């Protein structure tokens, strides 16, 4: 199945890496790639400068991709571009500057909140070449099951293996919910013939720290998790933000949890 990618471009090296990642993935399934730059004003000078930079981008990054310049607020333009261009995934890069990662991660999540399609977020200096290993954390929430369905579709299209990593909790009721969700996600993966492995962390450090360390130990190409805007109910409020700023620069796939409610329990993208 062809998969189309929208890449957010600010002409930095980080966004160029995101574009290269999209081109790498599109070469595997024949999908199209569109590089989008949003102008901050409708001034002729800014548009001319951006047009020149887009032309330079075409020569500096090898691969077949389209370009688009738009004026307005990026949050408002994302879904319009998704609909017009038939986009499946939005890709953007964040700068891995010490001290700024979490700030930039928070800004990235504001865009995730505005998008109805999954976001693939890469870090500075990290180019995603393939998707063969995906780490999927899950908890006691129903969205854990729903994003499992989304990620199984991605894994199947790339021939990837999913590592299911359950959230640790001392509360017996929540433990039961986590065990229930594990059963439901396993059922989804089995029905889609997706290879998977159940992983139990040691629990000696925080869940986030051990999850990221484990992802690095298996050379994960992606960590996938639903984003809950303003909600402390899933692991903790800044969980996905901290995944985005992980020290190993592992790309993160995330989707606004509100979209998962719309998609339903057995959603596919």
Buried (B, 14 or more C-beta within 10 A) or exposed (E): EEBBBBBBBBBEEBBBBBBBBBBBBBEBEEBBBBBBBBBEEEEEEBBEEBEEBBEEBBEEBEEEBEBBBBBEEBEEBBBEBBEEBEBBBBBBBBBBEEEEBEBBBBEBBEBBBBBBBBBBBBBBEBBBEEBBBBBBBBBBBBBBBBBBBBBBBBBBBBEBBBBBBBBBBEEEEBBEBBEEBBEBBBEBBEEBEBEBEEBEBEEEEBBBBBBBBBBBEBEBBBBBBBBBEEEEEBBBBBBBBBBBBBEBBBBBBBBBBBBBEEBEBBBEB
